[in-house]
Amino acid sequence: MQAARIRQAAGSTSEVQATGDEGSDVKLAELQSVVSWLRREKGIVDLQLQLASDENARLKRQIEYLTKSLQETQATLFEVGFLPRCLCRQIS
């Protein structure tokens, strides 16, 4: 629906000049409405991008932590003789 309004507003710029003052005021109001909607949508998308970036960073930190924990566990198991060294390398 909004895309249709944008196309309609963009296609009717030449009509604005031909319709007179009252018609141009209506078209201007429509264009301002579309611009306002686009700004709101941009704000929402920017926020979603920031949230996704933050989540990505959090997940990377979690992977690093889990990898380190796995390596420490493998080393401990190797030290007590539960895990052969060659298997530790395969798991990592």
N, CA, C and O atoms as CSV, one atom per row, in Angstrom:
chain,resi,resn,atom,element,x,y,z
A,1,MET,N,N,0.835,-1.188,0.000
A,1,MET,CA,C,0.000,0.000,0.000
A,1,MET,C,C,0.876,1.247,0.000
A,1,MET,O,O,0.637,2.176,-0.771
A,2,GLN,N,N,1.882,1.268,0.857
A,2,GLN,CA,C,2.766,2.433,0.914
A,2,GLN,C,C,3.563,2.575,-0.375
A,2,GLN,O,O,3.805,3.689,-0.841
A,3,ALA,N,N,3.968,1.449,-0.949
A,3,ALA,CA,C,4.714,1.498,-2.209
A,3,ALA,C,C,3.852,2.123,-3.306
A,3,ALA,O,O,4.344,2.897,-4.126
A,4,ALA,N,N,2.586,1.787,-3.312
A,4,ALA,CA,C,1.671,2.358,-4.299
A,4,ALA,C,C,1.549,3.864,-4.097
A,4,ALA,O,O,1.502,4.630,-5.060
A,5,ARG,N,N,1.499,4.271,-2.851
A,5,ARG,CA,C,1.417,5.716,-2.559
A,5,ARG,C,C,2.673,6.430,-3.028
A,5,ARG,O,O,2.605,7.545,-3.545
A,6,ILE,N,N,3.820,5.785,-2.846
A,6,ILE,CA,C,5.084,6.396,-3.270
A,6,ILE,C,C,5.100,6.540,-4.787
A,6,ILE,O,O,5.442,7.597,-5.317
A,7,ARG,N,N,4.721,5.448,-5.490
A,7,ARG,CA,C,4.679,5.513,-6.952
A,7,ARG,C,C,3.697,6.576,-7.433
A,7,ARG,O,O,3.983,7.335,-8.359
A,8,GLN,N,N,2.545,6.614,-6.790
A,8,GLN,CA,C,1.529,7.577,-7.184
A,8,GLN,C,C,2.036,8.997,-6.964
A,8,GLN,O,O,1.860,9.868,-7.816
A,9,ALA,N,N,2.670,9.222,-5.808
A,9,ALA,CA,C,3.179,10.555,-5.506
A,9,ALA,C,C,4.308,10.938,-6.458
A,9,ALA,O,O,4.384,12.084,-6.903
A,10,ALA,N,N,5.172,9.999,-6.769
A,10,ALA,CA,C,6.287,10.280,-7.665
A,10,ALA,C,C,5.790,10.537,-9.078
A,10,ALA,O,O,6.320,11.412,-9.764
A,11,GLY,N,N,4.788,9.798,-9.526
A,11,GLY,CA,C,4.263,9.960,-10.873
A,11,GLY,C,C,3.402,11.189,-11.045
A,11,GLY,O,O,3.145,11.614,-12.172
A,12,SER,N,N,2.961,11.753,-9.971
A,12,SER,CA,C,2.024,12.867,-10.081
A,12,SER,C,C,2.671,14.226,-9.854
A,12,SER,O,O,1.959,15.212,-9.666
A,13,THR,N,N,3.993,14.307,-9.867
A,13,THR,CA,C,4.627,15.607,-9.648
A,13,THR,C,C,4.300,16.593,-10.758
A,13,THR,O,O,4.163,17.790,-10.508
A,14,SER,N,N,4.174,16.094,-11.990
A,14,SER,CA,C,3.812,17.001,-13.081
A,14,SER,C,C,2.353,17.428,-12.969
A,14,SER,O,O,1.990,18.527,-13.388
A,15,GLU,N,N,1.514,16.557,-12.400
A,15,GLU,CA,C,0.110,16.895,-12.222
A,15,GLU,C,C,-0.051,18.018,-11.198
A,15,GLU,O,O,-0.980,18.819,-11.299
A,16,VAL,N,N,0.835,18.079,-10.227
A,16,VAL,CA,C,0.748,19.097,-9.182
A,16,VAL,C,C,0.803,20.482,-9.792
A,16,VAL,O,O,0.057,21.371,-9.381
A,17,GLN,N,N,1.672,20.676,-10.761
A,17,GLN,CA,C,1.809,21.990,-11.375
A,17,GLN,C,C,0.559,22.359,-12.174
A,17,GLN,O,O,0.210,23.536,-12.271
A,18,ALA,N,N,-0.110,21.367,-12.740
A,18,ALA,CA,C,-1.237,21.634,-13.624
A,18,ALA,C,C,-2.555,21.819,-12.879
A,18,ALA,O,O,-3.485,22.385,-13.454
A,19,THR,N,N,-2.682,21.376,-11.636
A,19,THR,CA,C,-3.973,21.387,-10.970
A,19,THR,C,C,-4.273,22.659,-10.192
A,19,THR,O,O,-5.420,22.853,-9.790
A,20,GLY,N,N,-3.340,23.499,-9.967
A,20,GLY,CA,C,-3.618,24.733,-9.245
A,20,GLY,C,C,-3.219,24.629,-7.790
A,20,GLY,O,O,-2.672,23.616,-7.354
A,21,ASP,N,N,-3.500,25.691,-7.036
A,21,ASP,CA,C,-3.055,25.798,-5.647
A,21,ASP,C,C,-3.664,24.747,-4.734
A,21,ASP,O,O,-2.946,24.121,-3.954
A,22,GLU,N,N,-4.969,24.540,-4.814
A,22,GLU,CA,C,-5.631,23.595,-3.914
A,22,GLU,C,C,-5.146,22.168,-4.168
A,22,GLU,O,O,-4.859,21.430,-3.225
A,23,GLY,N,N,-5.057,21.790,-5.409
A,23,GLY,CA,C,-4.580,20.456,-5.779
A,23,GLY,C,C,-3.125,20.260,-5.393
A,23,GLY,O,O,-2.729,19.180,-4.955
A,24,SER,N,N,-2.337,21.301,-5.556
A,24,SER,CA,C,-0.917,21.174,-5.221
A,24,SER,C,C,-0.725,21.053,-3.712
A,24,SER,O,O,0.202,20.384,-3.256
A,25,ASP,N,N,-1.598,21.699,-2.937
A,25,ASP,CA,C,-1.513,21.563,-1.484
A,25,ASP,C,C,-1.801,20.126,-1.049
A,25,ASP,O,O,-1.152,19.598,-0.146
A,26,VAL,N,N,-2.780,19.505,-1.702
A,26,VAL,CA,C,-3.134,18.115,-1.391
A,26,VAL,C,C,-1.974,17.201,-1.760
A,26,VAL,O,O,-1.588,16.333,-0.977
A,27,LYS,N,N,-1.421,17.398,-2.951
A,27,LYS,CA,C,-0.300,16.568,-3.396
A,27,LYS,C,C,0.919,16.773,-2.497
A,27,LYS,O,O,1.624,15.817,-2.173
A,28,LEU,N,N,1.160,18.005,-2.101
A,28,LEU,CA,C,2.280,18.285,-1.201
A,28,LEU,C,C,2.077,17.587,0.143
A,28,LEU,O,O,3.019,17.035,0.712
A,29,ALA,N,N,0.863,17.614,0.636
A,29,ALA,CA,C,0.559,16.935,1.898
A,29,ALA,C,C,0.772,15.428,1.765
A,29,ALA,O,O,1.289,14.782,2.676
A,30,GLU,N,N,0.371,14.882,0.626
A,30,GLU,CA,C,0.581,13.448,0.387
A,30,GLU,C,C,2.070,13.115,0.346
A,30,GLU,O,O,2.507,12.127,0.936
A,31,LEU,N,N,2.844,13.939,-0.350
A,31,LEU,CA,C,4.286,13.712,-0.419
A,31,LEU,C,C,4.928,13.828,0.965
A,31,LEU,O,O,5.809,13.042,1.312
A,32,GLN,N,N,4.487,14.801,1.745
A,32,GLN,CA,C,5.018,14.950,3.097
A,32,GLN,C,C,4.668,13.743,3.956
A,32,GLN,O,O,5.462,13.312,4.791
A,33,SER,N,N,3.491,13.211,3.747
A,33,SER,CA,C,3.076,12.014,4.467
A,33,SER,C,C,3.958,10.828,4.097
A,33,SER,O,O,4.371,10.062,4.967
A,34,VAL,N,N,4.243,10.679,2.818
A,34,VAL,CA,C,5.101,9.588,2.362
A,34,VAL,C,C,6.514,9.753,2.919
A,34,VAL,O,O,7.117,8.783,3.378
A,35,VAL,N,N,7.035,10.957,2.880
A,35,VAL,CA,C,8.375,11.222,3.415
A,35,VAL,C,C,8.411,10.914,4.910
A,35,VAL,O,O,9.374,10.324,5.401
A,36,SER,N,N,7.390,11.304,5.615
A,36,SER,CA,C,7.311,11.025,7.050
A,36,SER,C,C,7.304,9.520,7.314
A,36,SER,O,O,7.998,9.035,8.207
A,37,TRP,N,N,6.509,8.785,6.526
A,37,TRP,CA,C,6.453,7.323,6.665
A,37,TRP,C,C,7.816,6.704,6.383
A,37,TRP,O,O,8.268,5.824,7.115
A,38,LEU,N,N,8.473,7.170,5.311
A,38,LEU,CA,C,9.793,6.638,4.967
A,38,LEU,C,C,10.802,6.895,6.088
A,38,LEU,O,O,11.631,6.032,6.378
A,39,ARG,N,N,10.744,8.044,6.707
A,39,ARG,CA,C,11.666,8.347,7.816
A,39,ARG,C,C,11.416,7.426,9.011
A,39,ARG,O,O,12.357,6.953,9.648
A,40,ARG,N,N,10.130,7.176,9.309
A,40,ARG,CA,C,9.805,6.252,10.405
A,40,ARG,C,C,10.321,4.851,10.100
A,40,ARG,O,O,10.926,4.196,10.949
A,41,GLU,N,N,10.072,4.407,8.871
A,41,GLU,CA,C,10.528,3.072,8.468
A,41,GLU,C,C,12.042,2.971,8.521
A,41,GLU,O,O,12.578,1.947,8.944
A,42,LYS,N,N,12.738,4.017,8.097
A,42,LYS,CA,C,14.203,4.023,8.147
A,42,LYS,C,C,14.675,3.904,9.591
A,42,LYS,O,O,15.623,3.175,9.883
A,43,GLY,N,N,14.019,4.613,10.481
A,43,GLY,CA,C,14.380,4.515,11.901
A,43,GLY,C,C,14.203,3.104,12.432
A,43,GLY,O,O,15.040,2.603,13.183
A,44,ILE,N,N,13.108,2.469,12.037
A,44,ILE,CA,C,12.844,1.093,12.479
A,44,ILE,C,C,13.908,0.149,11.933
A,44,ILE,O,O,14.439,-0.687,12.664
A,45,VAL,N,N,14.216,0.284,10.649
A,45,VAL,CA,C,15.212,-0.587,10.019
A,45,VAL,C,C,16.595,-0.348,10.630
A,45,VAL,O,O,17.344,-1.299,10.852
A,46,ASP,N,N,16.934,0.899,10.899
A,46,ASP,CA,C,18.219,1.198,11.545
A,46,ASP,C,C,18.307,0.526,12.913
A,46,ASP,O,O,19.349,-0.021,13.273
A,47,LEU,N,N,17.225,0.567,13.664
A,47,LEU,CA,C,17.195,-0.073,14.978
A,47,LEU,C,C,17.319,-1.586,14.844
A,47,LEU,O,O,18.045,-2.218,15.612
A,48,GLN,N,N,16.622,-2.170,13.881
A,48,GLN,CA,C,16.722,-3.618,13.658
A,48,GLN,C,C,18.147,-4.012,13.279
A,48,GLN,O,O,18.648,-5.044,13.726
A,49,LEU,N,N,18.797,-3.195,12.461
A,49,LEU,CA,C,20.183,-3.467,12.074
A,49,LEU,C,C,21.097,-3.414,13.288
A,49,LEU,O,O,21.973,-4.265,13.445
A,50,GLN,N,N,20.902,-2.425,14.141
A,50,GLN,CA,C,21.729,-2.309,15.348
A,50,GLN,C,C,21.515,-3.511,16.264
A,50,GLN,O,O,22.476,-4.054,16.808
A,51,LEU,N,N,20.271,-3.926,16.436
A,51,LEU,CA,C,19.981,-5.091,17.269
A,51,LEU,C,C,20.616,-6.348,16.691
A,51,LEU,O,O,21.168,-7.157,17.436
A,52,ALA,N,N,20.547,-6.523,15.382
A,52,ALA,CA,C,21.152,-7.693,14.744
A,52,ALA,C,C,22.668,-7.671,14.897
A,52,ALA,O,O,23.287,-8.710,15.123
A,53,SER,N,N,23.260,-6.498,14.775
A,53,SER,CA,C,24.714,-6.377,14.954
A,53,SER,C,C,25.119,-6.707,16.379
A,53,SER,O,O,26.114,-7.395,16.602
A,54,ASP,N,N,24.351,-6.218,17.341
A,54,ASP,CA,C,24.633,-6.520,18.749
A,54,ASP,C,C,24.497,-8.015,19.028
A,54,ASP,O,O,25.318,-8.593,19.741
A,55,GLU,N,N,23.472,-8.634,18.472
A,55,GLU,CA,C,23.257,-10.074,18.657
A,55,GLU,C,C,24.398,-10.862,18.018
A,55,GLU,O,O,24.864,-11.851,18.584
A,56,ASN,N,N,24.844,-10.432,16.853
A,56,ASN,CA,C,25.963,-11.077,16.177
A,56,ASN,C,C,27.221,-11.009,17.045
A,56,ASN,O,O,27.924,-12.008,17.196
A,57,ALA,N,N,27.503,-9.852,17.607
A,57,ALA,CA,C,28.677,-9.698,18.473
A,57,ALA,C,C,28.554,-10.581,19.711
A,57,ALA,O,O,29.532,-11.195,20.136
A,58,ARG,N,N,27.361,-10.648,20.288
A,58,ARG,CA,C,27.143,-11.490,21.469
A,58,ARG,C,C,27.386,-12.956,21.137
A,58,ARG,O,O,28.034,-13.672,21.901
A,59,LEU,N,N,26.871,-13.398,20.010
A,59,LEU,CA,C,27.049,-14.794,19.611
A,59,LEU,C,C,28.521,-15.115,19.316
A,59,LEU,O,O,28.987,-16.215,19.613
A,60,LYS,N,N,29.240,-14.168,18.739
A,60,LYS,CA,C,30.671,-14.384,18.511
A,60,LYS,C,C,31.420,-14.533,19.828
A,60,LYS,O,O,32.294,-15.390,19.958
A,61,ARG,N,N,31.074,-13.692,20.808
A,61,ARG,CA,C,31.710,-13.817,22.132
A,61,ARG,C,C,31.382,-15.162,22.757
A,61,ARG,O,O,32.241,-15.788,23.378
A,62,GLN,N,N,30.138,-15.611,22.594
A,62,GLN,CA,C,29.732,-16.900,23.151
A,62,GLN,C,C,30.502,-18.043,22.478
A,62,GLN,O,O,30.909,-18.992,23.148
A,63,ILE,N,N,30.700,-17.959,21.176
A,63,ILE,CA,C,31.475,-18.982,20.465
A,63,ILE,C,C,32.906,-19.020,20.996
A,63,ILE,O,O,33.452,-20.096,21.241
A,64,GLU,N,N,33.508,-17.856,21.173
A,64,GLU,CA,C,34.876,-17.796,21.696
A,64,GLU,C,C,34.953,-18.423,23.082
A,64,GLU,O,O,35.872,-19.190,23.372
A,65,TYR,N,N,33.996,-18.100,23.929
A,65,TYR,CA,C,33.976,-18.650,25.286
A,65,TYR,C,C,33.815,-20.164,25.257
A,65,TYR,O,O,34.528,-20.882,25.958
A,66,LEU,N,N,32.883,-20.646,24.448
A,66,LEU,CA,C,32.636,-22.088,24.376
A,66,LEU,C,C,33.824,-22.835,23.777
A,66,LEU,O,O,34.139,-23.946,24.204
A,67,THR,N,N,34.478,-22.235,22.797
A,67,THR,CA,C,35.667,-22.854,22.208
A,67,THR,C,C,36.771,-22.971,23.243
A,67,THR,O,O,37.420,-24.012,23.352
A,68,LYS,N,N,36.984,-21.910,23.998
A,68,LYS,CA,C,38.009,-21.928,25.052
A,68,LYS,C,C,37.653,-22.969,26.117
A,68,LYS,O,O,38.519,-23.710,26.583
A,69,SER,N,N,36.392,-23.018,26.491
A,69,SER,CA,C,35.947,-23.992,27.491
A,69,SER,C,C,36.149,-25.414,26.984
A,69,SER,O,O,36.590,-26.282,27.737
A,70,LEU,N,N,35.831,-25.658,25.721
A,70,LEU,CA,C,36.031,-26.979,25.125
A,70,LEU,C,C,37.508,-27.362,25.143
A,70,LEU,O,O,37.856,-28.487,25.499
A,71,GLN,N,N,38.366,-26.435,24.764
A,71,GLN,CA,C,39.798,-26.717,24.751
A,71,GLN,C,C,40.318,-27.020,26.153
A,71,GLN,O,O,41.136,-27.923,26.331
A,72,GLU,N,N,39.851,-26.274,27.140
A,72,GLU,CA,C,40.273,-26.533,28.521
A,72,GLU,C,C,39.783,-27.900,28.999
A,72,GLU,O,O,40.513,-28.621,29.678
A,73,THR,N,N,38.561,-28.249,28.646
A,73,THR,CA,C,38.008,-29.549,29.023
A,73,THR,C,C,38.775,-30.678,28.350
A,73,THR,O,O,39.062,-31.699,28.974
A,74,GLN,N,N,39.103,-30.493,27.083
A,74,GLN,CA,C,39.884,-31.507,26.373
A,74,GLN,C,C,41.253,-31.687,27.029
A,74,GLN,O,O,41.714,-32.814,27.208
A,75,ALA,N,N,41.897,-30.585,27.385
A,75,ALA,CA,C,43.208,-30.668,28.025
A,75,ALA,C,C,43.114,-31.399,29.355
A,75,ALA,O,O,43.978,-32.213,29.681
A,76,THR,N,N,42.065,-31.113,30.125
A,76,THR,CA,C,41.873,-31.790,31.412
A,76,THR,C,C,41.645,-33.280,31.208
A,76,THR,O,O,42.231,-34.102,31.913
A,77,LEU,N,N,40.804,-33.630,30.254
A,77,LEU,CA,C,40.546,-35.045,29.979
A,77,LEU,C,C,41.809,-35.760,29.501
A,77,LEU,O,O,42.037,-36.922,29.840
A,78,PHE,N,N,42.616,-35.072,28.726
A,78,PHE,CA,C,43.866,-35.666,28.271
A,78,PHE,C,C,44.809,-35.891,29.456
A,78,PHE,O,O,45.462,-36.931,29.551
A,79,GLU,N,N,44.873,-34.913,30.349
A,79,GLU,CA,C,45.760,-35.014,31.513
A,79,GLU,C,C,45.388,-36.198,32.402
A,79,GLU,O,O,46.278,-36.850,32.948
A,80,VAL,N,N,44.127,-36.487,32.557
A,80,VAL,CA,C,43.706,-37.597,33.415
A,80,VAL,C,C,43.640,-38.913,32.638
A,80,VAL,O,O,43.296,-39.950,33.205
A,81,GLY,N,N,43.964,-38.874,31.358
A,81,GLY,CA,C,44.029,-40.079,30.569
A,81,GLY,C,C,42.717,-40.532,29.972
A,81,GLY,O,O,42.624,-41.659,29.486
A,82,PHE,N,N,41.716,-39.700,29.994
A,82,PHE,CA,C,40.419,-40.058,29.432
A,82,PHE,C,C,40.337,-39.867,27.924
A,82,PHE,O,O,39.509,-40.491,27.260
A,83,LEU,N,N,41.180,-39.019,27.390
A,83,LEU,CA,C,41.063,-38.636,25.987
A,83,LEU,C,C,42.441,-38.645,25.350
A,83,LEU,O,O,43.329,-37.928,25.812
A,84,PRO,N,N,42.648,-39.438,24.296
A,84,PRO,CA,C,43.938,-39.418,23.608
A,84,PRO,C,C,44.149,-38.068,22.909
A,84,PRO,O,O,43.186,-37.456,22.447
A,85,ARG,N,N,45.382,-37.609,22.831
A,85,ARG,CA,C,45.707,-36.297,22.256
A,85,ARG,C,C,45.208,-36.185,20.811
A,85,ARG,O,O,44.728,-35.122,20.416
A,86,CYS,N,N,45.307,-37.237,20.027
A,86,CYS,CA,C,44.874,-37.162,18.619
A,86,CYS,C,C,43.380,-36.868,18.512
A,86,CYS,O,O,42.949,-36.198,17.574
A,87,LEU,N,N,42.589,-37.363,19.460
A,87,LEU,CA,C,41.165,-37.099,19.450
A,87,LEU,C,C,40.877,-35.649,19.820
A,87,LEU,O,O,39.926,-35.057,19.309
A,88,CYS,N,N,41.680,-35.077,20.695
A,88,CYS,CA,C,41.513,-33.650,21.056
A,88,CYS,C,C,41.661,-32.767,19.841
A,88,CYS,O,O,40.903,-31.813,19.667
A,89,ARG,N,N,42.630,-33.075,18.998
A,89,ARG,CA,C,42.856,-32.271,17.800
A,89,ARG,C,C,41.696,-32.399,16.818
A,89,ARG,O,O,41.336,-31.430,16.150
A,90,GLN,N,N,41.118,-33.578,16.729
A,90,GLN,CA,C,40.001,-33.791,15.811
A,90,GLN,C,C,38.764,-33.024,16.245
A,90,GLN,O,O,38.033,-32.511,15.398
A,91,ILE,N,N,38.513,-32.936,17.542
A,91,ILE,CA,C,37.327,-32.265,18.061
A,91,ILE,C,C,37.448,-30.770,17.854
A,91,ILE,O,O,36.463,-30.115,17.515
A,92,SER,N,N,38.624,-30.221,18.050
A,92,SER,CA,C,38.825,-28.779,17.886
A,92,SER,C,C,38.648,-28.443,16.458
A,92,SER,O,O,38.771,-27.279,16.078
